[in-house]
Amino acid sequence: LCFDFHPSDSSVYLIGTGEGHIHKCSITNRNHYLETYQKHFGAVNHIDRSPFYPDVFLSCSYDWTIQLWKEKTLTPILGFSSSQRSVVTVRWSPHQPDVFAAINGQQMEIWDLNTNILNPIIVHRAAPGVEFTSLLFARATDYVLVGDSDGEVTVYQLRNLRVDSYSNLTNHT
């Protein structure tokens, strides 16, 4: 269902499956998986490697969870869940090594692992009848772009993430 290449070794990649597994693969060894990571109980929807630590990655699933992995450990380091909905996309911030965002259709979440590992620090709900479908951090700015089922893209600015995080989301529609 999804894949992500290693940032410094383009022959190595991760594949998320419909069975909830993540396989580490190599284009030089097509007959065998290098590793298999198992925790999800539903299809893996997205995998994203940390831009700061290439051996660390996030995965999200139909099982309502986000998992934080270290490549040499076959079980997750941490698991996150804030709602009873499938998590569609998860992405690391390109600016802060402990911040990531996720969408689950009805809401966008910003997580800061230095602030709270149990709950997202920002939750923004979709308008009634609208589903969030895609998510991307802008590389050179503090903006998050979110696409929705109406075909619109909304740009949010993250401000002062470490101070009073719950009020630090500005909508730039």
Rosetta silent file (secondary structure, phi, psi, omega in degrees, C-alpha in Angstrom):
SEQUENCE: LCFDFHPSDSSVYLIGTGEGHIHKCSITNRNHYLETYQKHFGAVNHIDRSPFYPDVFLSCSYDWTIQLWKEKTLTPILGFSSSQRSVVTVRWSPHQPDVFAAINGQQMEIWDLNTNILNPIIVHRAAPGVEFTSLLFARATDYVLVGDSDGEVTVYQLRNLRVDSYSNLTNHT
SCORE:     score description
SCORE:     0.000 S_00000001
   1 L     0.000  -29.371 -178.818    0.000    0.000    0.000 S_00000001
   2 E  -153.176  163.899  177.427    2.891    2.409    0.641 S_00000001
   3 E  -154.958  161.503  177.733    6.676    2.648    0.521 S_00000001
   4 E  -151.921  131.135 -179.909    9.566    4.907    1.497 S_00000001
   5 E   -86.253  150.861  175.488   13.197    4.817    0.357 S_00000001
   6 L   -67.301  136.505 -174.973   16.169    5.156    2.677 S_00000001
   7 L   -68.553  -25.916 -178.486   17.560    8.726    2.375 S_00000001
   8 L  -113.570   -6.328  177.321   21.219    7.718    2.006 S_00000001
   9 L  -134.684   93.626 -173.533   20.909    4.250    0.415 S_00000001
  10 L   -69.778   -3.139  176.185   18.465    4.324   -2.493 S_00000001
  11 L   -88.099   -9.278 -178.410   18.639    0.537   -2.855 S_00000001
  12 E  -110.218  135.672 -179.585   16.879    0.042    0.505 S_00000001
  13 E  -148.608  161.726  176.707   13.196    0.762    1.025 S_00000001
  14 E  -110.509  140.171  176.981   10.279    0.005    3.340 S_00000001
  15 E  -123.500  127.274  173.101    6.943   -1.369    2.131 S_00000001
  16 E   -93.552  135.064 -174.097    3.733   -1.192    4.167 S_00000001
  17 L  -108.948  167.540  175.368    1.311   -4.042    3.449 S_00000001
  18 L   -69.986  -16.803  179.090   -2.417   -4.631    3.623 S_00000001
  19 L   -89.581   -1.096  178.955   -1.779   -7.196    6.366 S_00000001
  20 L    92.759    7.514  178.646   -0.254   -4.590    8.693 S_00000001
  21 E   -96.818  157.521  171.655    3.393   -5.553    8.186 S_00000001
  22 E  -122.992  122.573 -179.703    6.288   -3.366    7.131 S_00000001
  23 E  -106.455  130.867  170.685    8.991   -5.085    5.101 S_00000001
  24 E   -88.691  126.534 -174.130   12.496   -3.722    4.732 S_00000001
  25 E  -129.986  165.909  175.281   13.633   -4.600    1.216 S_00000001
  26 E  -136.559  140.390  178.059   16.562   -4.105   -1.115 S_00000001
  27 L   -70.053  -15.397  177.723   16.571   -3.866   -4.886 S_00000001
  28 L   -87.542   -9.645  179.474   19.714   -6.037   -4.818 S_00000001
  29 E  -134.695   78.801 -172.489   17.897   -8.857   -2.972 S_00000001
  30 L   -78.483  -12.138 -175.226   14.488   -9.229   -4.606 S_00000001
  31 L   -92.007  -14.299 -175.332   13.736  -12.722   -3.296 S_00000001
  32 L  -140.967  148.964  171.466   13.795  -12.028    0.455 S_00000001
  33 L   -78.838  143.078  175.502   12.832   -9.330    2.935 S_00000001
  34 L   -75.013  -39.070  178.010   15.734   -7.949    4.931 S_00000001
  35 E  -151.624  159.825  171.924   13.483   -7.422    7.983 S_00000001
  36 E  -132.393  125.602  179.268    9.789   -7.494    8.858 S_00000001
  37 E  -102.790  129.878 -175.811    8.273   -5.082   11.375 S_00000001
  38 E  -130.701  123.613  171.799    5.000   -6.180   12.954 S_00000001
  39 L  -160.921  -38.044 -176.636    2.611   -4.247   15.146 S_00000001
  40 L   -68.368  146.059  178.345   -0.269   -2.892   13.071 S_00000001
  41 L  -107.060    8.408  176.463   -3.525   -4.864   12.983 S_00000001
  42 L  -143.923  176.466 -178.259   -4.753   -3.223    9.786 S_00000001
  43 L   -56.254  140.814  176.057   -3.316   -2.078    6.477 S_00000001
  44 E   -83.514  121.863 -175.910   -0.334    0.280    6.690 S_00000001
  45 E   -91.327  -31.161 -175.106   -1.330    3.538    4.979 S_00000001
  46 E  -158.487  147.248  175.138    1.869    5.557    5.118 S_00000001
  47 E  -130.946  137.263  178.215    5.534    5.360    6.146 S_00000001
  48 E  -142.261  122.969  177.613    7.789    8.379    6.677 S_00000001
  49 E   -80.969  146.150  176.959   11.470    8.361    7.633 S_00000001
  50 L   -66.225  133.697  175.877   12.812   11.034    9.943 S_00000001
  51 L   -73.462  -11.036 -178.707   14.784   13.701    8.065 S_00000001
  52 L  -101.056  -32.259 -178.024   17.075   13.930   11.119 S_00000001
  53 L  -131.382   97.997 -173.044   17.594   10.238   11.947 S_00000001
  54 L   -63.010  -16.268  178.652   17.486    7.989    8.840 S_00000001
  55 L   -93.234    6.074  179.038   17.071    4.831   10.938 S_00000001
  56 E  -113.469  135.263  178.288   13.884    6.182   12.584 S_00000001
  57 E  -146.119  158.927  175.646   10.506    6.087   10.863 S_00000001
  58 E  -109.892  149.433  171.311    6.799    6.507   11.519 S_00000001
  59 E  -135.601  153.699  175.808    3.979    4.354   10.176 S_00000001
  60 E  -136.719  160.778 -167.335    0.219    4.773   10.329 S_00000001
  61 E  -150.088  167.812  170.681   -2.604    2.363    9.749 S_00000001
  62 L   -66.149  -12.652 -178.900   -6.278    1.547    9.455 S_00000001
  63 L   -81.724   11.465  176.242   -5.923    0.206   13.022 S_00000001
  64 L    78.653    9.092 -174.142   -6.168    3.819   14.332 S_00000001
  65 L  -119.109  158.993  168.397   -2.500    3.952   15.381 S_00000001
  66 E  -117.289  134.854  179.097    0.770    5.645   14.570 S_00000001
  67 E  -119.836  140.277  176.049    3.917    3.676   15.398 S_00000001
  68 E  -106.421  123.592 -174.064    7.445    5.030   15.929 S_00000001
  69 E  -120.891  152.512  166.229   10.169    2.591   14.852 S_00000001
  70 E  -116.499  132.520 -168.135   13.943    2.319   14.948 S_00000001
  71 L   -54.120  -36.462 -176.930   15.226    0.275   12.038 S_00000001
  72 L   -83.793   -2.731  179.098   17.243   -2.250   14.062 S_00000001
  73 L  -112.423  123.540 -173.620   14.310   -2.916   16.424 S_00000001
  74 L   -82.752   -5.006  173.747   11.496   -5.041   15.003 S_00000001
  75 L  -116.933  152.376 -176.169    8.917   -3.747   17.478 S_00000001
  76 L   -66.466  152.161  175.086    7.908   -0.082   17.783 S_00000001
  77 L   -76.341  -43.507  179.106    9.540    2.255   20.271 S_00000001
  78 E  -143.551  153.656  173.326    6.255    4.103   20.884 S_00000001
  79 E  -125.698  146.666 -176.829    2.663    3.902   19.697 S_00000001
  80 E  -131.646  141.363  174.291    0.186    6.779   19.404 S_00000001
  81 L  -155.722  128.776 -179.301   -3.586    6.901   19.066 S_00000001
  82 L  -123.077   -9.276 -179.833   -5.880    9.852   19.634 S_00000001
  83 L  -151.925  170.162  178.791   -9.118    8.816   17.948 S_00000001
  84 L  -101.252   58.338  178.249  -10.972    5.776   16.717 S_00000001
  85 L  -139.033  152.047  177.030  -10.397    6.495   13.037 S_00000001
  86 L   -61.332  134.800  176.336   -7.958    5.204   10.445 S_00000001
  87 L   -89.520  120.171 -172.152   -4.806    7.288   10.240 S_00000001
  88 L   -85.537  -45.359 -175.437   -4.321    8.165    6.569 S_00000001
  89 E  -143.111  145.216  172.844   -0.980    9.990    6.526 S_00000001
  90 E  -137.051  137.393 -178.908    1.845   10.737    8.933 S_00000001
  91 E  -143.189  138.525  173.845    4.790   13.057    8.216 S_00000001
  92 E   -75.221  147.420  170.140    7.822   14.270   10.141 S_00000001
  93 L   -69.671  137.051  176.044    8.496   17.978   10.407 S_00000001
  94 L   -79.573   -3.012 -174.762   11.530   18.930    8.298 S_00000001
  95 L  -111.491  -29.340 -176.105   12.460   21.537   10.940 S_00000001
  96 L  -129.787  122.238 -172.331   12.069   19.871   14.343 S_00000001
  97 L   -67.782  -13.538 -177.283   13.206   16.280   14.961 S_00000001
  98 L  -111.107   12.284 -177.514   10.535   15.569   17.576 S_00000001
  99 E  -117.059  134.992  172.900    7.491   16.958   15.721 S_00000001
 100 E  -143.069  163.851  179.133    5.212   15.135   13.296 S_00000001
 101 E  -125.993  154.710  178.505    1.734   15.593   11.864 S_00000001
 102 E  -146.120  154.188  171.382   -1.000   13.112   10.992 S_00000001
 103 E  -128.276  146.328  179.921   -4.454   13.150    9.444 S_00000001
 104 L  -128.895   27.430 -179.119   -7.249   10.679   10.038 S_00000001
 105 L    93.039  -62.173 -177.172   -9.925   12.016    7.726 S_00000001
 106 L   -86.831  -20.276 -177.168  -11.788   14.068   10.307 S_00000001
 107 E  -151.772  155.279  171.641   -8.836   15.860   11.869 S_00000001
 108 E  -105.359  138.700 -179.602   -5.244   16.972   11.512 S_00000001
 109 E  -125.364  140.466  171.089   -2.971   16.440   14.495 S_00000001
 110 E  -113.193  124.893  179.595    0.398   17.942   15.388 S_00000001
 111 E  -111.265  137.618  174.471    2.449   15.865   17.818 S_00000001
 112 E  -126.700  107.499 -174.046    5.496   17.140   19.717 S_00000001
 113 L   -67.686  -20.028  175.625    7.319   14.303   21.465 S_00000001
 114 L   -79.253  -20.642 -177.506    9.191   16.716   23.747 S_00000001
 115 L   -97.876  -45.495 -174.281    5.919   18.165   25.014 S_00000001
 116 L  -159.391  121.938  177.578    3.488   15.236   25.178 S_00000001
 117 L   -97.085   -4.067 -178.563    3.739   11.607   24.034 S_00000001
 118 L   -96.342  -29.914 -176.029    0.156   10.749   25.000 S_00000001
 119 L  -140.687  150.554  174.140   -1.810   13.359   23.051 S_00000001
 120 L   -65.580  149.555  179.720   -1.303   15.641   20.061 S_00000001
 121 L   -84.314  -21.218  176.066   -0.517   19.226   21.015 S_00000001
 122 E  -134.709  133.330  173.401   -2.739   20.594   18.225 S_00000001
 123 E  -129.390  123.917  177.941   -5.940   19.070   16.838 S_00000001
 124 E  -122.359  120.238 -176.185   -7.757   20.781   13.978 S_00000001
 125 E   -87.480  146.050  176.258  -11.063   19.284   12.870 S_00000001
 126 L   -71.953  156.482  175.254  -12.324   19.222    9.292 S_00000001
 127 L   -64.133  154.176  178.720  -15.496   21.089    8.371 S_00000001
 128 L   -54.902  132.672  179.186  -18.677   18.975    8.503 S_00000001
 129 L    81.766   -0.614 -178.980  -18.890   16.659    5.491 S_00000001
 130 L  -112.320  139.101  176.523  -15.230   17.230    4.545 S_00000001
 131 L  -114.550  135.271  170.770  -12.433   14.667    4.930 S_00000001
 132 E   -74.001  136.095 -175.053   -8.739   15.514    5.093 S_00000001
 133 E  -122.194  -23.456 -178.102   -6.946   13.460    2.430 S_00000001
 134 E  -149.781  157.655 -173.162   -3.321   14.627    2.215 S_00000001
 135 E  -148.337  138.678  178.918   -0.690   16.349    4.319 S_00000001
 136 E  -153.822  132.763  169.891    2.672   17.948    3.629 S_00000001
 137 E   -82.875  134.266  172.854    5.126   20.097    5.582 S_00000001
 138 L   -72.843  137.961 -172.163    6.582   22.914    3.481 S_00000001
 139 L   -69.082  -46.178 -171.502   10.369   22.492    3.431 S_00000001
 140 L  -101.202   10.620 -177.205   11.688   26.029    3.900 S_00000001
 141 L  -137.709 -178.256  176.717    8.890   27.449    6.061 S_00000001
 142 L  -103.691   37.436 -179.110    6.784   26.666    9.110 S_00000001
 143 E  -104.708  148.246  172.923    3.683   25.858    7.030 S_00000001
 144 E  -120.242  131.015  178.255    1.637   22.661    6.807 S_00000001
 145 E  -105.723  133.562 -178.425   -0.501   22.034    3.714 S_00000001
 146 E  -129.290  123.192  175.722   -3.626   19.893    4.029 S_00000001
 147 E   -93.611  154.099 -178.650   -5.725   18.664    1.106 S_00000001
 148 E  -135.171  176.289 -175.104   -9.360   17.678    1.512 S_00000001
 149 L   -69.479  -13.135  174.826  -12.191   15.798   -0.169 S_00000001
 150 L   -87.104    0.861 -179.530  -13.543   19.026   -1.710 S_00000001
 151 L    82.191   12.943 -179.860  -10.311   19.384   -3.696 S_00000001
 152 L   -99.445  151.569  174.058   -9.122   22.331   -1.640 S_00000001
 153 E  -117.271  126.925  177.751   -5.709   22.830   -0.060 S_00000001
 154 E  -110.273  137.197 -179.770   -5.495   24.780    3.178 S_00000001
 155 E  -106.000  125.768  178.173   -2.201   26.212    4.389 S_00000001
 156 E  -114.436  139.559  176.202   -1.612   26.367    8.138 S_00000001
 157 E  -103.480  127.120  174.517    1.227   28.220    9.804 S_00000001
 158 E   -91.188  122.366 -178.249    2.773   26.687   12.912 S_00000001
 159 L  -120.616  139.946  172.735    3.929   29.450   15.221 S_00000001
 160 L    44.066   53.831 -172.046    5.914   29.255   18.450 S_00000001
 161 L   -56.977  -31.571 -177.667    5.374   25.530   18.672 S_00000001
 162 L   -81.139  -15.194 -176.708    7.133   25.217   22.023 S_00000001
 163 L  -116.747  120.887  176.936    5.119   27.969   23.730 S_00000001
 164 L    51.235   56.853 -170.763    1.356   27.624   24.246 S_00000001
 165 H   -59.988  -28.533 -175.422    1.101   25.041   21.467 S_00000001
 166 H   -67.879  -20.499 -178.406   -2.682   24.702   21.488 S_00000001
 167 H  -108.869   19.031 -170.760   -3.224   28.196   20.098 S_00000001
 168 L  -106.075   34.749  177.774   -0.446   28.169   17.534 S_00000001
 169 E  -121.295  120.826  179.823   -2.244   27.200   14.353 S_00000001
 170 E  -114.084  128.336 -179.697   -3.171   29.913   11.888 S_00000001
 171 E   -86.723  125.004  178.022   -5.407   29.131    8.899 S_00000001
 172 L  -117.702   59.720 -177.847   -4.264   30.766    5.635 S_00000001
 173 L   -68.349    0.000    0.000   -7.038   29.618    3.294 S_00000001
